[in-house]
Amino acid sequence: MHLVRIGTMTASLGPLALNGPLASERGAFARFRRHVDIAGKRILEIGGCLPESWTNAARQWHSVDPLNPRDQMPTGHVMRHRGVAESLPPGVGVVDAVFACDSFQHVTDVAAVYAECSRILKPGGIVYANFGPVWSAPDGAHLENIVAQGRRWDFWSGQLLPSWSHLLLPPDRMRYLATRLLGDEVGSAVATYIQASTWINRTTLRRHLEAPSLARFETVSLRGCQKFGYRSRPVAAPADVHELHSEAEVILRCREKFGLTENELRVRDLEIVVQKPHG
């Protein structure tokens, strides 16, 4: 089954199911193992590196992350590479499968990542990715590690802005909203992060689901999750930020702008499993 190309602005995104999981390393790895027998295999992990005790059945476990130390010697079966998934280091070589947890919302070019995965995968190889929140989600600005007023501000500590406001407000209005709600220092830091942070890729649900087909992958499973992994308390917009007063109007404007249904706009985490064709 292949991804379905969208014909109209609000068409459903093909075979996306809404019974998916929230992304977590332990859960994602367990689900990956259901698709891939790693025993004796060469596996690539994109972003981070799982505990060695989890992966010791693999012949080689390659970890690629821009934050990995340079020139790190292999540890047993684990090889850490400093690099980006859009241009994989040559030391990775050919692999049997690709695993990624909470990294595809950070890569710069999702389509380029799938192209690289296709290049290094054996025919029939699986790409498993579980990640979120995606940019088109209610809290998709993915506010993380913002330091202001002597503390750290993260989205999982509670929503800081009205749902989907990052999708609709231009920079000047976002800065006004954020400073009204959070004060000058925190609000300015939040607005700057939304506009300029390179930690997030601003890829919508539609683009995430179309990207594998551009690299000619076949769909195994596509699942979305609308749950929050924290206590979500949506923030109300101030009276003079009229663009955000009605959630129904906000959703309608997002649907028109991004071609997503309301159900799709509420998807936060994605689990994507695709396979390189055998032929």
Summary of the structure (lengths in Angstrom):
residues: 279
radius of gyration: 19.5
end to end distance: 15.1
largest distance: 61.0
contacts: 919
relative contact order: 0.19
helix: 32%
strand: 21%
